[in-house]
Amino acid sequence: MESPCILVCSIDDTTGYCFGCGRTREEIGGWISYSSDQRRSVMAELPARLATIERKPRRETRRTRMARERGEA
């Protein structure tokens, strides 16, 4: 199943979007029940949503940390 999740999972209080993927809490919670078309539709909106979030996440993502520990970053 396609998912934009990058394991950041922190919601911006101003926009209601996740700092990592740009989805709302409702979209994250219902993601597994969405059809492929619904997921693609939401994913098409995510870059524009992420651009509206002013504060970036403070913590390092798990994926970035793992790459750093392997010496890839």
PDB file of N, CA, C and O in Angstrom:
ATOM      1  N   MET A   1       0.846  -1.173   0.000  1.00  0.00           N
ATOM      2  CA  MET A   1       0.000   0.000   0.000  1.00  0.00           C
ATOM      3  C   MET A   1       0.892   1.238   0.000  1.00  0.00           C
ATOM      4  O   MET A   1       1.849   1.326   0.770  1.00  0.00           O
ATOM      5  N   GLU A   2       0.574   2.176  -0.858  1.00  0.00           N
ATOM      6  CA  GLU A   2       1.313   3.436  -0.908  1.00  0.00           C
ATOM      7  C   GLU A   2       1.039   4.256   0.344  1.00  0.00           C
ATOM      8  O   GLU A   2      -0.091   4.325   0.827  1.00  0.00           O
ATOM      9  N   SER A   3       2.089   4.872   0.856  1.00  0.00           N
ATOM     10  CA  SER A   3       1.937   5.752   2.009  1.00  0.00           C
ATOM     11  C   SER A   3       3.018   6.823   1.962  1.00  0.00           C
ATOM     12  O   SER A   3       4.171   6.525   1.651  1.00  0.00           O
ATOM     13  N   PRO A   4       2.657   8.067   2.268  1.00  0.00           N
ATOM     14  CA  PRO A   4       3.647   9.135   2.289  1.00  0.00           C
ATOM     15  C   PRO A   4       4.373   9.250   3.625  1.00  0.00           C
ATOM     16  O   PRO A   4       5.199  10.146   3.799  1.00  0.00           O
ATOM     17  N   CYS A   5       4.084   8.373   4.553  1.00  0.00           N
ATOM     18  CA  CYS A   5       4.649   8.455   5.892  1.00  0.00           C
ATOM     19  C   CYS A   5       6.181   8.375   5.856  1.00  0.00           C
ATOM     20  O   CYS A   5       6.757   7.520   5.183  1.00  0.00           O
ATOM     21  N   ILE A   6       6.827   9.291   6.600  1.00  0.00           N
ATOM     22  CA  ILE A   6       8.288   9.258   6.737  1.00  0.00           C
ATOM     23  C   ILE A   6       8.677   9.112   8.206  1.00  0.00           C
ATOM     24  O   ILE A   6       9.804   9.420   8.591  1.00  0.00           O
ATOM     25  N   LEU A   7       7.739   8.644   9.015  1.00  0.00           N
ATOM     26  CA  LEU A   7       7.969   8.342  10.428  1.00  0.00           C
ATOM     27  C   LEU A   7       8.299   9.574  11.264  1.00  0.00           C
ATOM     28  O   LEU A   7       9.089   9.493  12.205  1.00  0.00           O
ATOM     29  N   VAL A   8       7.697  10.717  10.926  1.00  0.00           N
ATOM     30  CA  VAL A   8       7.875  11.925  11.728  1.00  0.00           C
ATOM     31  C   VAL A   8       6.688  12.110  12.655  1.00  0.00           C
ATOM     32  O   VAL A   8       6.884  12.456  13.820  1.00  0.00           O
ATOM     33  N   CYS A   9       5.488  11.898  12.198  1.00  0.00           N
ATOM     34  CA  CYS A   9       4.264  11.845  13.007  1.00  0.00           C
ATOM     35  C   CYS A   9       4.147  12.920  14.087  1.00  0.00           C
ATOM     36  O   CYS A   9       4.088  12.618  15.279  1.00  0.00           O
ATOM     37  N   SER A  10       4.117  14.153  13.658  1.00  0.00           N
ATOM     38  CA  SER A  10       3.915  15.277  14.554  1.00  0.00           C
ATOM     39  C   SER A  10       3.022  16.264  13.826  1.00  0.00           C
ATOM     40  O   SER A  10       3.318  16.659  12.698  1.00  0.00           O
ATOM     41  N   ILE A  11       1.927  16.666  14.468  1.00  0.00           N
ATOM     42  CA  ILE A  11       0.933  17.511  13.817  1.00  0.00           C
ATOM     43  C   ILE A  11       1.175  18.986  14.109  1.00  0.00           C
ATOM     44  O   ILE A  11       1.371  19.376  15.261  1.00  0.00           O
ATOM     45  N   ASP A  12       1.160  19.801  13.062  1.00  0.00           N
ATOM     46  CA  ASP A  12       1.276  21.249  13.173  1.00  0.00           C
ATOM     47  C   ASP A  12      -0.043  21.784  13.717  1.00  0.00           C
ATOM     48  O   ASP A  12      -1.099  21.539  13.134  1.00  0.00           O
ATOM     49  N   ASP A  13       0.011  22.514  14.831  1.00  0.00           N
ATOM     50  CA  ASP A  13      -1.207  23.033  15.456  1.00  0.00           C
ATOM     51  C   ASP A  13      -1.930  24.062  14.595  1.00  0.00           C
ATOM     52  O   ASP A  13      -3.153  24.182  14.675  1.00  0.00           O
ATOM     53  N   THR A  14      -1.203  24.795  13.787  1.00  0.00           N
ATOM     54  CA  THR A  14      -1.801  25.845  12.962  1.00  0.00           C
ATOM     55  C   THR A  14      -2.570  25.273  11.777  1.00  0.00           C
ATOM     56  O   THR A  14      -3.724  25.634  11.550  1.00  0.00           O
ATOM     57  N   THR A  15      -1.932  24.380  11.022  1.00  0.00           N
ATOM     58  CA  THR A  15      -2.548  23.847   9.803  1.00  0.00           C
ATOM     59  C   THR A  15      -3.306  22.545  10.022  1.00  0.00           C
ATOM     60  O   THR A  15      -4.239  22.234   9.283  1.00  0.00           O
ATOM     61  N   GLY A  16      -2.906  21.785  11.035  1.00  0.00           N
ATOM     62  CA  GLY A  16      -3.499  20.468  11.256  1.00  0.00           C
ATOM     63  C   GLY A  16      -2.859  19.383  10.411  1.00  0.00           C
ATOM     64  O   GLY A  16      -3.345  18.253  10.374  1.00  0.00           O
ATOM     65  N   TYR A  17      -1.763  19.721   9.728  1.00  0.00           N
ATOM     66  CA  TYR A  17      -1.068  18.763   8.875  1.00  0.00           C
ATOM     67  C   TYR A  17       0.126  18.160   9.615  1.00  0.00           C
ATOM     68  O   TYR A  17       0.755  18.813  10.448  1.00  0.00           O
ATOM     69  N   CYS A  18       0.421  16.915   9.296  1.00  0.00           N
ATOM     70  CA  CYS A  18       1.597  16.249   9.843  1.00  0.00           C
ATOM     71  C   CYS A  18       2.847  16.897   9.253  1.00  0.00           C
ATOM     72  O   CYS A  18       2.909  17.137   8.048  1.00  0.00           O
ATOM     73  N   PHE A  19       3.843  17.181  10.095  1.00  0.00           N
ATOM     74  CA  PHE A  19       5.092  17.773   9.623  1.00  0.00           C
ATOM     75  C   PHE A  19       5.820  16.850   8.652  1.00  0.00           C
ATOM     76  O   PHE A  19       6.516  17.321   7.753  1.00  0.00           O
ATOM     77  N   GLY A  20       5.667  15.556   8.825  1.00  0.00           N
ATOM     78  CA  GLY A  20       6.382  14.604   7.975  1.00  0.00           C
ATOM     79  C   GLY A  20       5.736  14.354   6.636  1.00  0.00           C
ATOM     80  O   GLY A  20       6.403  14.408   5.603  1.00  0.00           O
ATOM     81  N   CYS A  21       4.432  14.077   6.638  1.00  0.00           N
ATOM     82  CA  CYS A  21       3.782  13.667   5.392  1.00  0.00           C
ATOM     83  C   CYS A  21       2.761  14.665   4.854  1.00  0.00           C
ATOM     84  O   CYS A  21       2.434  14.627   3.668  1.00  0.00           O
ATOM     85  N   GLY A  22       2.256  15.552   5.701  1.00  0.00           N
ATOM     86  CA  GLY A  22       1.284  16.530   5.250  1.00  0.00           C
ATOM     87  C   GLY A  22      -0.167  16.119   5.383  1.00  0.00           C
ATOM     88  O   GLY A  22      -1.063  16.892   5.046  1.00  0.00           O
ATOM     89  N   ARG A  23      -0.414  14.903   5.873  1.00  0.00           N
ATOM     90  CA  ARG A  23      -1.801  14.454   6.035  1.00  0.00           C
ATOM     91  C   ARG A  23      -2.395  14.976   7.343  1.00  0.00           C
ATOM     92  O   ARG A  23      -1.671  15.357   8.263  1.00  0.00           O
ATOM     93  N   THR A  24      -3.735  14.986   7.406  1.00  0.00           N
ATOM     94  CA  THR A  24      -4.434  15.348   8.637  1.00  0.00           C
ATOM     95  C   THR A  24      -4.532  14.110   9.526  1.00  0.00           C
ATOM     96  O   THR A  24      -4.273  12.993   9.077  1.00  0.00           O
ATOM     97  N   ARG A  25      -4.904  14.314  10.779  1.00  0.00           N
ATOM     98  CA  ARG A  25      -5.106  13.169  11.680  1.00  0.00           C
ATOM     99  C   ARG A  25      -6.144  12.208  11.109  1.00  0.00           C
ATOM    100  O   ARG A  25      -5.978  10.990  11.163  1.00  0.00           O
ATOM    101  N   GLU A  26      -7.214  12.775  10.562  1.00  0.00           N
ATOM    102  CA  GLU A  26      -8.289  11.951  10.011  1.00  0.00           C
ATOM    103  C   GLU A  26      -7.798  11.113   8.833  1.00  0.00           C
ATOM    104  O   GLU A  26      -8.154   9.942   8.700  1.00  0.00           O
ATOM    105  N   GLU A  27      -6.985  11.719   7.989  1.00  0.00           N
ATOM    106  CA  GLU A  27      -6.444  10.986   6.840  1.00  0.00           C
ATOM    107  C   GLU A  27      -5.485   9.895   7.287  1.00  0.00           C
ATOM    108  O   GLU A  27      -5.493   8.793   6.739  1.00  0.00           O
ATOM    109  N   ILE A  28      -4.664  10.199   8.274  1.00  0.00           N
ATOM    110  CA  ILE A  28      -3.727   9.192   8.789  1.00  0.00           C
ATOM    111  C   ILE A  28      -4.504   8.017   9.372  1.00  0.00           C
ATOM    112  O   ILE A  28      -4.193   6.860   9.092  1.00  0.00           O
ATOM    113  N   GLY A  29      -5.521   8.320  10.188  1.00  0.00           N
ATOM    114  CA  GLY A  29      -6.307   7.273  10.829  1.00  0.00           C
ATOM    115  C   GLY A  29      -7.111   6.436   9.854  1.00  0.00           C
ATOM    116  O   GLY A  29      -7.293   5.240  10.080  1.00  0.00           O
ATOM    117  N   GLY A  30      -7.594   7.032   8.779  1.00  0.00           N
ATOM    118  CA  GLY A  30      -8.423   6.312   7.825  1.00  0.00           C
ATOM    119  C   GLY A  30      -7.678   5.782   6.618  1.00  0.00           C
ATOM    120  O   GLY A  30      -8.288   5.180   5.735  1.00  0.00           O
ATOM    121  N   TRP A  31      -6.370   5.993   6.559  1.00  0.00           N
ATOM    122  CA  TRP A  31      -5.572   5.666   5.380  1.00  0.00           C
ATOM    123  C   TRP A  31      -5.765   4.237   4.902  1.00  0.00           C
ATOM    124  O   TRP A  31      -5.907   3.998   3.703  1.00  0.00           O
ATOM    125  N   ILE A  32      -5.773   3.302   5.809  1.00  0.00           N
ATOM    126  CA  ILE A  32      -5.865   1.887   5.432  1.00  0.00           C
ATOM    127  C   ILE A  32      -7.205   1.552   4.763  1.00  0.00           C
ATOM    128  O   ILE A  32      -7.297   0.608   3.977  1.00  0.00           O
ATOM    129  N   SER A  33      -8.233   2.331   5.082  1.00  0.00           N
ATOM    130  CA  SER A  33      -9.548   2.052   4.504  1.00  0.00           C
ATOM    131  C   SER A  33      -9.792   2.831   3.202  1.00  0.00           C
ATOM    132  O   SER A  33     -10.804   2.609   2.538  1.00  0.00           O
ATOM    133  N   TYR A  34      -8.883   3.735   2.832  1.00  0.00           N
ATOM    134  CA  TYR A  34      -9.032   4.504   1.598  1.00  0.00           C
ATOM    135  C   TYR A  34      -8.773   3.605   0.386  1.00  0.00           C
ATOM    136  O   TYR A  34      -7.978   2.668   0.449  1.00  0.00           O
ATOM    137  N   SER A  35      -9.454   3.909  -0.706  1.00  0.00           N
ATOM    138  CA  SER A  35      -9.173   3.219  -1.967  1.00  0.00           C
ATOM    139  C   SER A  35      -7.863   3.765  -2.530  1.00  0.00           C
ATOM    140  O   SER A  35      -7.376   4.802  -2.078  1.00  0.00           O
ATOM    141  N   SER A  36      -7.302   3.082  -3.501  1.00  0.00           N
ATOM    142  CA  SER A  36      -6.070   3.553  -4.133  1.00  0.00           C
ATOM    143  C   SER A  36      -6.268   4.932  -4.741  1.00  0.00           C
ATOM    144  O   SER A  36      -5.378   5.778  -4.661  1.00  0.00           O
ATOM    145  N   ASP A  37      -7.431   5.167  -5.351  1.00  0.00           N
ATOM    146  CA  ASP A  37      -7.717   6.474  -5.941  1.00  0.00           C
ATOM    147  C   ASP A  37      -7.782   7.563  -4.877  1.00  0.00           C
ATOM    148  O   ASP A  37      -7.282   8.667  -5.091  1.00  0.00           O
ATOM    149  N   GLN A  38      -8.391   7.261  -3.733  1.00  0.00           N
ATOM    150  CA  GLN A  38      -8.467   8.241  -2.646  1.00  0.00           C
ATOM    151  C   GLN A  38      -7.068   8.562  -2.121  1.00  0.00           C
ATOM    152  O   GLN A  38      -6.747   9.725  -1.879  1.00  0.00           O
ATOM    153  N   ARG A  39      -6.242   7.540  -1.945  1.00  0.00           N
ATOM    154  CA  ARG A  39      -4.878   7.761  -1.458  1.00  0.00           C
ATOM    155  C   ARG A  39      -4.078   8.607  -2.440  1.00  0.00           C
ATOM    156  O   ARG A  39      -3.368   9.528  -2.036  1.00  0.00           O
ATOM    157  N   ARG A  40      -4.192   8.297  -3.731  1.00  0.00           N
ATOM    158  CA  ARG A  40      -3.470   9.075  -4.745  1.00  0.00           C
ATOM    159  C   ARG A  40      -3.946  10.530  -4.758  1.00  0.00           C
ATOM    160  O   ARG A  40      -3.141  11.446  -4.931  1.00  0.00           O
ATOM    161  N   SER A  41      -5.233  10.739  -4.579  1.00  0.00           N
ATOM    162  CA  SER A  41      -5.783  12.095  -4.560  1.00  0.00           C
ATOM    163  C   SER A  41      -5.202  12.902  -3.399  1.00  0.00           C
ATOM    164  O   SER A  41      -4.798  14.051  -3.576  1.00  0.00           O
ATOM    165  N   VAL A  42      -5.164  12.296  -2.214  1.00  0.00           N
ATOM    166  CA  VAL A  42      -4.585  12.974  -1.049  1.00  0.00           C
ATOM    167  C   VAL A  42      -3.098  13.219  -1.286  1.00  0.00           C
ATOM    168  O   VAL A  42      -2.595  14.307  -1.007  1.00  0.00           O
ATOM    169  N   MET A  43      -2.396  12.215  -1.800  1.00  0.00           N
ATOM    170  CA  MET A  43      -0.953  12.346  -2.005  1.00  0.00           C
ATOM    171  C   MET A  43      -0.620  13.454  -3.002  1.00  0.00           C
ATOM    172  O   MET A  43       0.439  14.074  -2.902  1.00  0.00           O
ATOM    173  N   ALA A  44      -1.501  13.709  -3.952  1.00  0.00           N
ATOM    174  CA  ALA A  44      -1.272  14.778  -4.920  1.00  0.00           C
ATOM    175  C   ALA A  44      -1.317  16.156  -4.256  1.00  0.00           C
ATOM    176  O   ALA A  44      -0.697  17.100  -4.746  1.00  0.00           O
ATOM    177  N   GLU A  45      -2.044  16.273  -3.151  1.00  0.00           N
ATOM    178  CA  GLU A  45      -2.172  17.543  -2.434  1.00  0.00           C
ATOM    179  C   GLU A  45      -1.030  17.794  -1.444  1.00  0.00           C
ATOM    180  O   GLU A  45      -0.823  18.932  -1.022  1.00  0.00           O
ATOM    181  N   LEU A  46      -0.301  16.767  -1.078  1.00  0.00           N
ATOM    182  CA  LEU A  46       0.665  16.869   0.014  1.00  0.00           C
ATOM    183  C   LEU A  46       1.794  17.871  -0.211  1.00  0.00           C
ATOM    184  O   LEU A  46       2.119  18.601   0.725  1.00  0.00           O
ATOM    185  N   PRO A  47       2.413  17.955  -1.387  1.00  0.00           N
ATOM    186  CA  PRO A  47       3.495  18.947  -1.547  1.00  0.00           C
ATOM    187  C   PRO A  47       3.022  20.377  -1.255  1.00  0.00           C
ATOM    188  O   PRO A  47       3.738  21.146  -0.614  1.00  0.00           O
ATOM    189  N   ALA A  48       1.836  20.729  -1.716  1.00  0.00           N
ATOM    190  CA  ALA A  48       1.314  22.076  -1.463  1.00  0.00           C
ATOM    191  C   ALA A  48       1.023  22.274   0.017  1.00  0.00           C
ATOM    192  O   ALA A  48       1.258  23.357   0.554  1.00  0.00           O
ATOM    193  N   ARG A  49       0.520  21.255   0.675  1.00  0.00           N
ATOM    194  CA  ARG A  49       0.252  21.349   2.111  1.00  0.00           C
ATOM    195  C   ARG A  49       1.542  21.547   2.887  1.00  0.00           C
ATOM    196  O   ARG A  49       1.624  22.415   3.756  1.00  0.00           O
ATOM    197  N   LEU A  50       2.552  20.740   2.572  1.00  0.00           N
ATOM    198  CA  LEU A  50       3.820  20.829   3.297  1.00  0.00           C
ATOM    199  C   LEU A  50       4.460  22.195   3.131  1.00  0.00           C
ATOM    200  O   LEU A  50       5.159  22.668   4.027  1.00  0.00           O
ATOM    201  N   ALA A  51       4.229  22.827   2.001  1.00  0.00           N
ATOM    202  CA  ALA A  51       4.773  24.161   1.764  1.00  0.00           C
ATOM    203  C   ALA A  51       4.143  25.215   2.673  1.00  0.00           C
ATOM    204  O   ALA A  51       4.719  26.287   2.857  1.00  0.00           O
ATOM    205  N   THR A  52       2.971  24.930   3.242  1.00  0.00           N
ATOM    206  CA  THR A  52       2.294  25.889   4.119  1.00  0.00           C
ATOM    207  C   THR A  52       2.738  25.773   5.575  1.00  0.00           C
ATOM    208  O   THR A  52       2.391  26.624   6.394  1.00  0.00           O
ATOM    209  N   ILE A  53       3.487  24.751   5.901  1.00  0.00           N
ATOM    210  CA  ILE A  53       3.945  24.547   7.274  1.00  0.00           C
ATOM    211  C   ILE A  53       5.234  25.332   7.480  1.00  0.00           C
ATOM    212  O   ILE A  53       6.233  25.088   6.803  1.00  0.00           O
ATOM    213  N   GLU A  54       5.206  26.277   8.419  1.00  0.00           N
ATOM    214  CA  GLU A  54       6.367  27.144   8.637  1.00  0.00           C
ATOM    215  C   GLU A  54       7.468  26.480   9.447  1.00  0.00           C
ATOM    216  O   GLU A  54       8.642  26.566   9.087  1.00  0.00           O
ATOM    217  N   ARG A  55       7.103  25.827  10.525  1.00  0.00           N
ATOM    218  CA  ARG A  55       8.107  25.221  11.410  1.00  0.00           C
ATOM    219  C   ARG A  55       8.357  23.789  10.979  1.00  0.00           C
ATOM    220  O   ARG A  55       7.418  23.008  10.823  1.00  0.00           O
ATOM    221  N   LYS A  56       9.590  23.455  10.790  1.00  0.00           N
ATOM    222  CA  LYS A  56       9.962  22.097  10.420  1.00  0.00           C
ATOM    223  C   LYS A  56      10.101  21.259  11.685  1.00  0.00           C
ATOM    224  O   LYS A  56      10.300  21.812  12.767  1.00  0.00           O
ATOM    225  N   PRO A  57      10.000  19.957  11.573  1.00  0.00           N
ATOM    226  CA  PRO A  57      10.129  19.126  12.769  1.00  0.00           C
ATOM    227  C   PRO A  57      11.482  19.302  13.435  1.00  0.00           C
ATOM    228  O   PRO A  57      12.503  19.464  12.767  1.00  0.00           O
ATOM    229  N   ARG A  58      11.476  19.267  14.753  1.00  0.00           N
ATOM    230  CA  ARG A  58      12.710  19.472  15.513  1.00  0.00           C
ATOM    231  C   ARG A  58      13.553  18.215  15.584  1.00  0.00           C
ATOM    232  O   ARG A  58      14.780  18.280  15.657  1.00  0.00           O
ATOM    233  N   ARG A  59      12.904  17.100  15.562  1.00  0.00           N
ATOM    234  CA  ARG A  59      13.671  15.867  15.736  1.00  0.00           C
ATOM    235  C   ARG A  59      14.036  15.246  14.393  1.00  0.00           C
ATOM    236  O   ARG A  59      13.394  15.488  13.371  1.00  0.00           O
ATOM    237  N   GLU A  60      15.048  14.471  14.433  1.00  0.00           N
ATOM    238  CA  GLU A  60      15.526  13.761  13.261  1.00  0.00           C
ATOM    239  C   GLU A  60      14.576  12.595  12.976  1.00  0.00           C
ATOM    240  O   GLU A  60      14.121  11.930  13.907  1.00  0.00           O
ATOM    241  N   THR A  61      14.276  12.342  11.714  1.00  0.00           N
ATOM    242  CA  THR A  61      13.412  11.213  11.395  1.00  0.00           C
ATOM    243  C   THR A  61      14.181   9.913  11.594  1.00  0.00           C
ATOM    244  O   THR A  61      15.412   9.890  11.555  1.00  0.00           O
ATOM    245  N   ARG A  62      13.459   8.866  11.799  1.00  0.00           N
ATOM    246  CA  ARG A  62      14.087   7.565  11.990  1.00  0.00           C
ATOM    247  C   ARG A  62      14.895   7.176  10.750  1.00  0.00           C
ATOM    248  O   ARG A  62      16.005   6.653  10.854  1.00  0.00           O
ATOM    249  N   ARG A  63      14.324   7.438   9.591  1.00  0.00           N
ATOM    250  CA  ARG A  63      14.993   7.093   8.341  1.00  0.00           C
ATOM    251  C   ARG A  63      16.310   7.859   8.200  1.00  0.00           C
ATOM    252  O   ARG A  63      17.317   7.287   7.781  1.00  0.00           O
ATOM    253  N   THR A  64      16.309   9.149   8.547  1.00  0.00           N
ATOM    254  CA  THR A  64      17.520   9.966   8.465  1.00  0.00           C
ATOM    255  C   THR A  64      18.553   9.499   9.480  1.00  0.00           C
ATOM    256  O   THR A  64      19.741   9.406   9.171  1.00  0.00           O
ATOM    257  N   ARG A  65      18.092   9.204  10.698  1.00  0.00           N
ATOM    258  CA  ARG A  65      19.019   8.738  11.738  1.00  0.00           C
ATOM    259  C   ARG A  65      19.676   7.434  11.332  1.00  0.00           C
ATOM    260  O   ARG A  65      20.880   7.262  11.518  1.00  0.00           O
ATOM    261  N   MET A  66      18.898   6.513  10.780  1.00  0.00           N
ATOM    262  CA  MET A  66      19.442   5.222  10.376  1.00  0.00           C
ATOM    263  C   MET A  66      20.477   5.401   9.254  1.00  0.00           C
ATOM    264  O   MET A  66      21.514   4.738   9.247  1.00  0.00           O
ATOM    265  N   ALA A  67      20.183   6.304   8.306  1.00  0.00           N
ATOM    266  CA  ALA A  67      21.130   6.577   7.227  1.00  0.00           C
ATOM    267  C   ALA A  67      22.409   7.198   7.791  1.00  0.00           C
ATOM    268  O   ALA A  67      23.514   6.846   7.378  1.00  0.00           O
ATOM    269  N   ARG A  68      22.249   8.126   8.740  1.00  0.00           N
ATOM    270  CA  ARG A  68      23.412   8.771   9.362  1.00  0.00           C
ATOM    271  C   ARG A  68      24.271   7.740  10.087  1.00  0.00           C
ATOM    272  O   ARG A  68      25.498   7.768   9.997  1.00  0.00           O
ATOM    273  N   GLU A  69      23.625   6.842  10.797  1.00  0.00           N
ATOM    274  CA  GLU A  69      24.361   5.820  11.545  1.00  0.00           C
ATOM    275  C   GLU A  69      25.084   4.849  10.622  1.00  0.00           C
ATOM    276  O   GLU A  69      26.114   4.281  10.985  1.00  0.00           O
ATOM    277  N   ARG A  70      24.538   4.665   9.434  1.00  0.00           N
ATOM    278  CA  ARG A  70      25.201   3.790   8.439  1.00  0.00           C
ATOM    279  C   ARG A  70      26.278   4.543   7.670  1.00  0.00           C
ATOM    280  O   ARG A  70      27.011   3.952   6.878  1.00  0.00           O
ATOM    281  N   GLY A  71      26.372   5.858   7.907  1.00  0.00           N
ATOM    282  CA  GLY A  71      27.355   6.672   7.239  1.00  0.00           C
ATOM    283  C   GLY A  71      26.936   7.146   5.863  1.00  0.00           C
ATOM    284  O   GLY A  71      27.782   7.543   5.062  1.00  0.00           O
ATOM    285  N   GLU A  72      25.642   7.114   5.574  1.00  0.00           N
ATOM    286  CA  GLU A  72      25.150   7.508   4.264  1.00  0.00           C
ATOM    287  C   GLU A  72      24.818   8.986   4.178  1.00  0.00           C
ATOM    288  O   GLU A  72      24.663   9.510   3.075  1.00  0.00           O
ATOM    289  N   ALA A  73      24.705   9.665   5.290  1.00  0.00           N
ATOM    290  CA  ALA A  73      24.299  11.076   5.248  1.00  0.00           C
ATOM    291  C   ALA A  73      25.347  11.973   5.835  1.00  0.00           C
ATOM    292  O   ALA A  73      25.166  13.190   5.878  1.00  0.00           O
TER     293      ALA A  73
END
